[in-house]
């Protein structure tokens, strides 16, 4: 690469900077520990971005999503038993 002269042109759909509210939560469930980062932003239209720090998974979730059968299990690649504690915590958080 020859520096600035050969910069690749990009077409941005958006490039915004936004303040977010971030909450870090760690708790022990019945079967495992959960380490989460929960981000609130106007970008998600009332939903929150929930990052599972240990397993490198994330999902944008609202109250309706956590009640959808199999949704958390798929998003976080966990069994129904493993997501039971996560679902319970998220119900409290999003209510």
Order of alpha helices (4+ residues) and beta strands (2+ residues): beta-beta-beta-beta-alpha-alpha-alpha
